[in-house]
């Protein structure tokens, strides 16, 4: 059995897909990975059954609109692509009137209650002609990638991330392959202020249109799975495979806390949303707490170092070198006593329902966790008593939590450390999920039926039916708006219409058949 894997990087920084490909390679005749050379052009996996090639995106300089149209029409996908991004109906993607009209179409298509959270997200303000460049680049990349994937025959196509989904759909149409979609994130609202609202709307409608082609959807948390099932109307099974660490959890021991200051531990990216400045300000006010940072260099980290010097807490903040993903849990257990993950949760669908890598890595290292009130993470902390939940991301709230930890003493932390390891072994043991992944990809119905999300609760199903009715009304309004614009617009102004206007005979015939259908219903 042959398998094609599509991934947006070269596996150097993506331990999830590296683990998945390594596990699946043992059960496949061959796997070919079509990757992007990010961050470099070295492929970071050696296995006799795995080959690779790199897709290098080159921005289309001219005639992009016609190339996308031709590509979509040849594969009978134009209607779905245009419903998500109405601007591709026009002949000039940067015509101001066409962009304004496409925004009105998107407003119509997104008016259902289904998209309330996406409409109300915190988005980056941006001029229209710049906002349009985001979905244009997304469509251009997906089209070029799909053309390369289409040339590689395989029985199974594994798509990692939304930007590979169209490639999988095109491959399935040509070869009849089994399409596995590893969604990873709710990409249309990845994080607050990351995308302009126009782009988020396009991505939401795009994923709703094309997820229906998947035979199996894989997510990283149960919260993501249920949200996608409801909002994208996904009819295939959805399976949760957490981002597990590669370490042997039996080799990691609970913390003993022999005495001395408690080391608050943070690792990973150091950009502003991680709130490292909040951590520094909090530990400056709490004696007996030190901060250990193992972070990727950034401008924000330089600002943090300056803040450390300004507050005079250099003796309480320790900056450590980065380690490999395989060593993360071991070094976190050695260098930290208490993990921390602060993240902006307001109006962000993806983050609010996520199980973040940091949270999983801290538990796997036997560290109790201080976490923002993310739904999935808070549920695990409450269920296993393995940490503390912040009410908000303020310095005062974090100070209160740290002071309560000191008041409870080291014995309480030791108990929570044991609970953290127990939670990690229950939820995030890769040796368990490895077998689940293999059986699901090989279409083992017993495993899929037992472990995947197939049906929503009754109330959720009722809500979904209501949303479907709202979607139909919105789509009918959208088509009426297209026809009205078709009639009122001159060809040279950039057309976003449905295509050829129907002849008078066709219109008369349609009205007659419509009356006949109405009479039969009575």
Rosetta blueprint (number, residue, H / E / L):
1 X L
2 X E
3 X E
4 X E
5 X E
6 X E
7 X E
8 X L
9 X L
10 X L
11 X L
12 X L
13 X L
14 X L
15 X H
16 X H
17 X H
18 X H
19 X H
20 X H
21 X H
22 X H
23 X H
24 X H
25 X H
26 X L
27 X L
28 X L
29 X L
30 X E
31 X E
32 X E
33 X E
34 X E
35 X E
36 X L
37 X L
38 X L
39 X L
40 X L
41 X L
42 X L
43 X L
44 X L
45 X L
46 X L
47 X L
48 X L
49 X L
50 X E
51 X E
52 X E
53 X E
54 X E
55 X L
56 X L
57 X L
58 X L
59 X L
60 X L
61 X L
62 X L
63 X L
64 X H
65 X H
66 X H
67 X H
68 X H
69 X H
70 X H
71 X H
72 X H
73 X H
74 X H
75 X L
76 X L
77 X L
78 X H
79 X H
80 X H
81 X H
82 X H
83 X H
84 X H
85 X L
86 X H
87 X H
88 X H
89 X H
90 X L
91 X L
92 X L
93 X L
94 X L
95 X L
96 X H
97 X H
98 X H
99 X H
100 X H
101 X H
102 X H
103 X H
104 X H
105 X H
106 X H
107 X H
108 X H
109 X H
110 X L
111 X L
112 X L
113 X H
114 X H
115 X H
116 X H
117 X H
118 X H
119 X H
120 X L
121 X L
122 X L
123 X L
124 X L
125 X L
126 X L
127 X L
128 X H
129 X H
130 X H
131 X H
132 X H
133 X H
134 X H
135 X H
136 X H
137 X H
138 X H
139 X H
140 X H
141 X H
142 X H
143 X H
144 X H
145 X H
146 X H
147 X H
148 X H
149 X H
150 X L
151 X L
152 X L
153 X L
154 X L
155 X L
156 X E
157 X E
158 X E
159 X E
160 X E
161 X L
162 X H
163 X H
164 X H
165 X H
166 X H
167 X H
168 X H
169 X H
170 X H
171 X H
172 X H
173 X H
174 X H
175 X H
176 X L
177 X L
178 X E
179 X E
180 X E
181 X E
182 X E
183 X L
184 X L
185 X L
186 X L
187 X H
188 X H
189 X H
190 X L
191 X L
192 X L
193 X L
194 X L
195 X L
196 X L
197 X H
198 X H
199 X H
200 X H
201 X H
202 X H
203 X H
204 X H
205 X H
206 X H
207 X H
208 X H
209 X H
210 X H
211 X H
212 X H
213 X H
214 X L
215 X L
216 X E
217 X E
218 X E
219 X E
220 X L
221 X L
222 X H
223 X H
224 X H
225 X H
226 X H
227 X H
228 X H
229 X H
230 X H
231 X H
232 X L
233 X L
234 X L
235 X L
236 X L
237 X E
238 X E
239 X E
240 X E
241 X L
242 X L
243 X L
244 X L
245 X E
246 X L
247 X L
248 X L
249 X H
250 X H
251 X H
252 X L
253 X L
254 X L
255 X L
256 X L
257 X L
258 X L
259 X L
260 X L
261 X L
262 X E
263 X E
264 X E
265 X E
266 X E
267 X E
268 X E
269 X L
270 X L
271 X L
272 X H
273 X H
274 X H
275 X L
276 X H
277 X H
278 X H
279 X H
280 X H
281 X H
282 X H
283 X H
284 X H
285 X L
286 X L
287 X L
288 X L
289 X E
290 X E
291 X E
292 X E
293 X E
294 X E
295 X E
296 X L
297 X L
298 X L
299 X H
300 X H
301 X H
302 X H
303 X H
304 X H
305 X H
306 X H
307 X H
308 X H
309 X H
310 X H
311 X H
312 X L
313 X L
314 X H
315 X H
316 X H
317 X E
318 X E
319 X E
320 X L
321 X L
322 X L
323 X L
324 X L
325 X H
326 X H
327 X H
328 X H
329 X H
330 X H
331 X H
332 X H
333 X H
334 X H
335 X H
336 X L
337 X L
338 X E
339 X E
340 X E
341 X E
342 X L
343 X L
344 X L
345 X L
346 X L
347 X L
348 X L
349 X H
350 X H
351 X H
352 X H
353 X L
354 X L
355 X L
356 X L
357 X H
358 X H
359 X H
360 X H
361 X H
362 X H
363 X H
364 X H
365 X L
366 X L
367 X L
368 X E
369 X E
370 X E
371 X E
372 X L
373 X L
374 X L
375 X H
376 X H
377 X H
378 X H
379 X H
380 X H
381 X H
382 X H
383 X H
384 X H
385 X L
386 X L
387 X E
388 X E
389 X E
390 X L
391 X L
392 X L
393 X L
394 X L
395 X H
396 X H
397 X H
398 X H
399 X H
400 X H
401 X H
402 X H
403 X H
404 X H
405 X H
406 X H
407 X H
408 X H
409 X L
410 X H
411 X H
412 X H
413 X H
414 X H
415 X H
416 X H
417 X H
418 X H
419 X H
420 X H
421 X H
422 X H
423 X H
424 X H
425 X H
426 X H
427 X H
428 X L
429 X E
430 X H
431 X H
432 X H
433 X H
434 X H
435 X H
436 X H
437 X H
438 X H
439 X H
440 X H
441 X H
442 X L
443 X L
444 X L
445 X H
446 X H
447 X H
448 X H
449 X H
450 X H
451 X H
452 X L
453 X E
454 X L
455 X L
456 X L
457 X L
458 X H
459 X H
460 X H
461 X H
462 X H
463 X H
464 X H
465 X H
466 X H
467 X H
468 X H
469 X H
470 X H
471 X H
472 X H
473 X H
474 X H
475 X H
476 X H
477 X H
478 X H
479 X H
480 X H
481 X H
482 X H
483 X H
484 X H
485 X H
486 X H
487 X H
488 X H
489 X L
490 X L
491 X H
492 X H
493 X H
494 X L
495 X L
496 X L
497 X L
498 X L
499 X L
500 X L
501 X L
502 X L
503 X L
504 X H
505 X H
506 X H
507 X H
508 X H
509 X H
510 X H
511 X H
512 X H
513 X H
514 X H
515 X H
516 X H
517 X H
518 X H
519 X H
520 X H
521 X H
522 X L
